[in-house]
Amino acid sequence: MKHSKFIKLGTASILSMSVLAACAEEEPVEEEVVEEEPVEEEVVEEEPVEEEVVEEEPVEEEVVEEEPLEEEIDYGAIDEVELEDAYLEPLGWTAVEFNDYVVAEYDMAVADFADFAELESTVGPVEDIVAAEEGVELGAVAFEDLETNYLDPLGWSIVEFNDYVLAEYDTAIADFADFAELETTVGPVEDVIAAEEGVELGAITLDELQTTYLDPLAWSVVDFNDYVVAEFDTAIADFADFAELEETVGAVEEIDPNVIE
């Protein structure tokens, strides 16, 4: 009986321990799962590389303009070289322009003349054409005389000279009987230059002044007149003649060219 009791107690103890063991089993601990936020990778967008486009400049093709072919005229019996030397070159005209001129003025073409002598006698010298084209009638005065004695030294055109004689003498070139009458009226070219510069010369010729004083000093007649007025209280026209002027003014070497500014 005593042995059974111990057995019962033992059994009870084992049972108690089993229960305790069972109770002692801990409930599984749920681990907290920390979800890591996904790391966003920084995407660096590469800027597209612009390729430099080099535009080639278009090559301009050189366009060579062909000169228009000069119109031909019928020369007939007229020598082409003779016409060139006598009229075309001095006038700066083409054969076509000259032909048009003679047709307009004389109702004849170049080819209508029997020879160059007939053409020349009809048309006249080239100077007459220049005057006619400028609208100036020459009358009995030869253009060549005007050109040599007045136009070239003055650097004037025939129109300018005609305007001058009209303004000064109320007479046109064509109104003079001949060149001699015109020259007597107008005087030498030096007088024209002095008159245009507003200086009266009196008995003094511009040629004498030019050679003795103006050229060496590189003065104009106005400069020289101003000098003698300032230095001697006398104008060029007040001297009786060139000898008196020269005696008063003295040698050109005695004059300071820089006195006139």
Sequence and secondary structure as in RCSB ss.txt:
>XXXX:A:sequence
MKHSKFIKLGTASILSMSVLAACAEEEPVEEEVVEEEPVEEEVVEEEPVEEEVVEEEPVEEEVVEEEPLEEEIDY
GAIDEVELEDAYLEPLGWTAVEFNDYVVAEYDMAVADFADFAELESTVGPVEDIVAAEEGVELGAVAFEDLETNY
LDPLGWSIVEFNDYVLAEYDTAIADFADFAELETTVGPVEDVIAAEEGVELGAITLDELQTTYLDPLAWSVVDFN
DYVVAEFDTAIADFADFAELEETVGAVEEIDPNVIE
>XXXX:A:secstr
 HHHHHHHHHHHHHHHHHHHHHHHS                                                  
TTS HHHHIIIIIHHHT  HHHHHHHHHHHHS  GGGSSSHHHHHHHH  HHHHHHHHHT   TTS HHHHIIII
IHHHT  HHHHHHHHHHHHS  GGGSSSHHHHHHHH  HHHHHHHHTT   TT  HHHHIIIIIHHHT  HHHHH
HHHHHHHS  GGGSSSHHHHHHHH  GGGS GGG  
